[in-house]
Each structure stands twice: as C-alpha cells, then as structure tokens.
C-alpha cells in the first residue's frame, strides 16, 4: 500500500514524541542500550516537533544531553510519555536500497557514500547475513552501488538474501566521549517509510 503525503501527514500529526533519548547500542523495538551515568547525570530530554509536512515531522530546536565519560552515542530514541515509539541512527538519514545478492551489491541511486563510511541497516528484514542495527563499512563504492564489510577496508560480506522492501539503510555517526560532555542534536525528523 502506498500512502499520499496528506495521509502520512495526518498519521504523523497523531504521533507527538515529547522526549528523546541516546543509545550506545541498537535500541530495537524496546529502547534498550540507553545511556546512563555521568555527572551531571544523563537523562532523557524534552523535544518539540513542528507540524507534519511533506510526509515528515522535524524538531523545532536543539536538544542537548549530558553524556558521561566512556559513553558512545550511536542511536537516538523517541518517547511519548513512558512509551518508547521509535529510533534513528545518530547523524543519519534513511535511504531506500535494493540488494543484489548474486554480486553482493547494495544498489541505492546517488547514495553519496564513500569507502570506509559507517552505515547501518534497520527496519523490516535486513539482507542476510547482516544483523539489524550493526555498524558496517562501505567498500567498492560507485555512484549508485557499494558493498559492505565488517571492518573498514575489510573483505566484502557475501550477501545471501535481499531482505524486505521496508528495510532502510543509513549513515551513522559514532560519537565517543572519553570524558564528561554534552551531545547536541540540532535537528531530527520522523517519517513513514511507505
């Protein structure tokens, strides 16, 4: 089923996350891997989203978190009250793709990724044998395709199944805090993948 932009806007208008969280590991459907500790202590932060437009909603201001020493920020979570409602990769933007297992290629028009760039696959069923939310590295990048490796410059992973059409890929930024600091998110968007 494909929805019109007006339908997406209506659905997104009914979803109003009021807090954000930071996660060191893939949060999945439960919000696991949330940061903790620090002085001042890490805590979820209030967030406000603008009205839905163009099939997405975007935050209206910067959200700043206290982050403890030794923390790594990989994912951002969204909450309505005490209910966890979704996630996205830190610094990422989801993209559609097509997997071609016979050549181990990920096809995504004008993806803009470079060899060594960190990416993740999530939502739906990811291409086998990849693991949802695991950080992979781009290799053999061309304008519209690339392969993935477990390490930067590593051997391309042998892809055996394409995954589902609702799966997306995204770049991801891993922000490592050797000492106490603050993590700011200047903009975050929620949208519908169909």
The 8 nearest C-alpha neighbors of each residue, nearest first, counted from 0:
[[1, 2, 193, 3, 192, 165, 6, 164],
 [0, 2, 193, 3, 192, 4, 6, 7],
 [3, 1, 6, 7, 4, 0, 193, 5],
 [4, 2, 6, 5, 7, 1, 54, 8],
 [3, 5, 7, 54, 6, 53, 8, 2],
 [4, 6, 8, 3, 7, 9, 54, 53],
 [7, 5, 9, 3, 4, 8, 2, 10],
 [6, 8, 4, 54, 10, 9, 5, 11],
 [9, 7, 51, 5, 11, 54, 6, 10],
 [10, 8, 12, 6, 7, 11, 5, 13],
 [9, 11, 7, 12, 13, 8, 6, 14],
 [12, 10, 8, 14, 13, 9, 7, 51],
 [11, 13, 9, 10, 14, 51, 8, 50],
 [12, 14, 11, 10, 15, 9, 8, 51],
 [15, 13, 11, 12, 16, 10, 79, 84],
 [14, 16, 17, 13, 79, 12, 48, 11],
 [17, 15, 79, 78, 18, 77, 14, 46],
 [16, 18, 46, 79, 45, 78, 15, 47],
 [19, 17, 45, 46, 78, 44, 16, 77],
 [20, 18, 77, 44, 76, 43, 78, 46],
 [19, 21, 76, 43, 75, 77, 22, 44],
 [20, 22, 75, 33, 74, 34, 76, 72],
 [23, 21, 33, 74, 32, 34, 24, 72],
 [22, 24, 72, 73, 71, 32, 33, 34],
 [25, 23, 32, 22, 26, 73, 74, 31],
 [24, 26, 132, 27, 74, 32, 23, 22],
 [27, 25, 30, 31, 32, 24, 29, 28],
 [28, 26, 29, 25, 30, 31, 86, 132],
 [27, 29, 30, 26, 85, 84, 83, 31],
 [28, 30, 27, 31, 26, 83, 84, 85],
 [31, 29, 26, 27, 28, 83, 32, 76],
 [30, 32, 26, 33, 29, 27, 25, 24],
 [33, 31, 24, 22, 23, 26, 34, 25],
 [34, 32, 22, 31, 21, 23, 35, 30],
 [35, 33, 22, 21, 23, 32, 41, 36],
 [36, 34, 41, 33, 37, 40, 67, 42],
 [37, 35, 40, 67, 41, 38, 34, 66],
 [67, 36, 38, 40, 39, 41, 66, 68],
 [39, 37, 40, 67, 36, 179, 41, 65],
 [38, 40, 37, 65, 41, 67, 66, 36],
 [41, 39, 37, 38, 36, 65, 42, 67],
 [40, 42, 65, 35, 66, 36, 37, 64],
 [43, 41, 44, 40, 64, 65, 35, 20],
 [42, 44, 20, 19, 18, 45, 41, 64],
 [43, 45, 18, 19, 42, 46, 20, 64],
 [44, 46, 18, 17, 19, 43, 47, 62],
 [47, 45, 18, 17, 19, 44, 48, 62],
 [48, 46, 58, 59, 17, 49, 45, 60],
 [49, 47, 58, 57, 59, 56, 50, 46],
 [48, 50, 57, 59, 56, 58, 51, 47],
 [49, 51, 56, 52, 48, 12, 57, 8],
 [50, 52, 56, 8, 55, 12, 11, 54],
 [53, 51, 54, 55, 8, 50, 56, 4],
 [52, 54, 55, 4, 51, 8, 5, 7],
 [53, 55, 7, 4, 8, 52, 190, 51],
 [54, 56, 190, 51, 189, 52, 53, 188],
 [57, 55, 51, 189, 188, 49, 50, 48],
 [56, 58, 188, 48, 187, 49, 59, 189],
 [59, 57, 48, 187, 47, 186, 60, 49],
 [58, 60, 48, 49, 47, 57, 61, 186],
 [61, 59, 58, 185, 62, 186, 47, 46],
 [60, 62, 185, 184, 63, 183, 186, 59],
 [61, 63, 184, 183, 185, 60, 46, 64],
 [64, 62, 183, 182, 184, 61, 181, 65],
 [65, 63, 182, 181, 66, 183, 41, 62],
 [64, 66, 181, 41, 180, 40, 39, 182],
 [65, 67, 180, 181, 41, 179, 37, 64],
 [37, 68, 66, 179, 36, 70, 69, 180],
 [67, 69, 178, 179, 177, 176, 70, 37],
 [68, 70, 177, 176, 67, 178, 71, 175],
 [71, 69, 176, 68, 67, 175, 72, 66],
 [70, 72, 175, 23, 174, 176, 73, 173],
 [71, 73, 23, 174, 173, 22, 74, 21],
 [72, 74, 173, 89, 23, 22, 88, 172],
 [75, 73, 88, 89, 22, 87, 21, 72],
 [74, 76, 21, 87, 86, 20, 89, 22],
 [77, 75, 86, 20, 19, 85, 21, 87],
 [76, 78, 19, 85, 84, 86, 16, 18],
 [79, 77, 83, 16, 18, 84, 82, 80],
 [80, 78, 16, 82, 17, 81, 83, 15],
 [79, 81, 82, 78, 17, 18, 16, 83],
 [80, 82, 79, 78, 83, 18, 84, 17],
 [83, 81, 79, 78, 80, 84, 77, 29],
 [82, 84, 78, 77, 85, 30, 79, 81],
 [85, 83, 78, 77, 82, 79, 86, 16],
 [86, 84, 77, 76, 83, 28, 78, 87],
 [87, 85, 76, 75, 77, 74, 26, 88],
 [86, 88, 75, 74, 89, 76, 85, 91],
 [89, 87, 74, 91, 171, 75, 90, 73],
 [88, 90, 74, 73, 172, 91, 171, 75],
 [91, 89, 172, 171, 88, 92, 170, 184],
 [92, 90, 170, 171, 88, 89, 169, 93],
 [91, 93, 169, 170, 94, 90, 88, 87],
 [94, 92, 169, 168, 167, 91, 95, 170],
 [95, 93, 168, 167, 169, 96, 92, 107],
 [94, 96, 167, 168, 107, 93, 97, 166],
 [97, 95, 107, 106, 94, 98, 105, 167],
 [96, 98, 106, 105, 107, 99, 95, 161],
 [97, 99, 105, 161, 104, 100, 106, 96],
 [98, 100, 104, 101, 103, 102, 105, 161],
 [101, 99, 103, 158, 159, 102, 160, 98],
 [102, 100, 99, 103, 158, 159, 104, 157],
 [101, 103, 104, 100, 99, 158, 157, 146],
 [104, 102, 100, 158, 157, 101, 99, 146],
 [105, 103, 146, 99, 102, 145, 98, 106],
 [104, 106, 98, 145, 144, 97, 146, 99],
 [107, 105, 144, 97, 96, 143, 98, 104],
 [108, 106, 96, 143, 110, 144, 109, 105],
 [107, 109, 143, 110, 106, 142, 144, 96],
 [110, 108, 143, 142, 111, 107, 144, 112],
 [111, 109, 108, 107, 112, 143, 142, 144],
 [112, 110, 109, 113, 142, 143, 108, 141],
 [111, 113, 110, 116, 114, 140, 137, 170],
 [114, 112, 116, 140, 115, 137, 111, 138],
 [113, 115, 138, 137, 116, 140, 139, 112],
 [114, 116, 151, 137, 136, 138, 113, 152],
 [117, 115, 137, 136, 114, 113, 112, 118],
 [116, 118, 136, 135, 170, 171, 134, 115],
 [119, 117, 170, 135, 171, 169, 134, 136],
 [120, 118, 134, 169, 168, 132, 133, 135],
 [119, 121, 168, 131, 167, 132, 125, 169],
 [122, 120, 131, 132, 166, 167, 125, 168],
 [121, 123, 166, 167, 165, 124, 120, 125],
 [122, 124, 166, 165, 163, 125, 121, 164],
 [123, 125, 162, 163, 166, 122, 126, 121],
 [124, 126, 162, 166, 131, 120, 127, 129],
 [127, 125, 162, 161, 160, 129, 128, 124],
 [128, 126, 129, 160, 159, 158, 125, 162],
 [127, 129, 126, 158, 130, 159, 160, 157],
 [130, 128, 127, 126, 125, 131, 133, 158],
 [131, 129, 133, 132, 128, 125, 127, 120],
 [130, 132, 121, 120, 133, 125, 129, 119],
 [131, 133, 25, 119, 121, 120, 130, 134],
 [134, 132, 131, 130, 119, 135, 120, 25],
 [133, 135, 119, 118, 117, 132, 136, 149],
 [136, 134, 149, 118, 117, 148, 119, 147],
 [135, 137, 117, 148, 115, 116, 147, 151],
 [136, 138, 147, 114, 115, 116, 146, 145],
 [137, 139, 114, 146, 140, 147, 145, 115],
 [140, 138, 145, 146, 114, 141, 137, 144],
 [141, 139, 145, 138, 114, 144, 113, 137],
 [142, 140, 144, 143, 145, 139, 113, 112],
 [141, 143, 109, 144, 140, 110, 111, 108],
 [142, 144, 108, 109, 107, 141, 106, 110],
 [145, 143, 106, 141, 105, 107, 140, 142],
 [144, 146, 140, 139, 105, 104, 138, 141],
 [147, 145, 104, 138, 139, 105, 137, 155],
 [146, 148, 137, 155, 136, 138, 156, 135],
 [147, 149, 155, 136, 156, 153, 150, 154],
 [148, 150, 135, 136, 153, 151, 147, 156],
 [151, 149, 153, 148, 136, 152, 135, 154],
 [150, 152, 115, 153, 136, 148, 149, 137],
 [151, 153, 150, 115, 138, 154, 148, 114],
 [154, 152, 150, 151, 148, 149, 155, 138],
 [153, 155, 148, 156, 152, 149, 150, 147],
 [156, 154, 148, 147, 146, 157, 153, 138],
 [155, 157, 148, 147, 158, 154, 103, 149],
 [156, 158, 103, 159, 155, 100, 128, 102],
 [159, 157, 100, 103, 127, 156, 160, 128],
 [158, 160, 100, 127, 157, 128, 161, 126],
 [161, 159, 127, 126, 100, 162, 158, 128],
 [162, 160, 126, 98, 100, 99, 163, 127],
 [161, 163, 126, 125, 124, 160, 127, 164],
 [164, 162, 124, 165, 166, 123, 125, 161],
 [163, 165, 166, 162, 123, 97, 167, 124],
 [166, 164, 123, 163, 167, 122, 192, 124],
 [165, 167, 123, 122, 164, 163, 121, 124],
 [168, 166, 95, 94, 121, 120, 93, 122],
 [169, 167, 120, 94, 93, 119, 121, 95],
 [170, 168, 93, 92, 118, 119, 91, 94],
 [169, 171, 118, 91, 117, 119, 92, 172],
 [172, 170, 91, 118, 88, 89, 90, 117],
 [173, 171, 90, 89, 174, 73, 170, 91],
 [172, 174, 73, 72, 175, 71, 171, 89],
 [173, 175, 72, 71, 172, 176, 73, 70],
 [174, 176, 71, 70, 173, 177, 72, 69],
 [177, 175, 178, 70, 69, 68, 71, 174],
 [178, 176, 69, 68, 175, 179, 70, 67],
 [177, 179, 68, 176, 180, 69, 67, 70],
 [180, 178, 68, 67, 66, 37, 176, 177],
 [181, 179, 66, 65, 178, 67, 176, 182],
 [180, 182, 65, 64, 66, 183, 63, 179],
 [181, 183, 64, 63, 65, 66, 184, 180],
 [184, 182, 63, 62, 185, 64, 61, 181],
 [183, 185, 62, 61, 186, 63, 182, 187],
 [186, 184, 61, 183, 60, 62, 187, 58],
 [185, 187, 184, 58, 61, 57, 188, 60],
 [188, 186, 58, 57, 189, 185, 184, 56],
 [189, 187, 57, 56, 58, 55, 190, 186],
 [190, 188, 56, 55, 57, 187, 191, 11],
 [191, 189, 55, 54, 56, 192, 188, 11],
 [190, 192, 193, 7, 54, 55, 189, 11],
 [193, 191, 190, 165, 167, 95, 166, 93],
 [192, 191, 1, 2, 0, 165, 7, 190]]
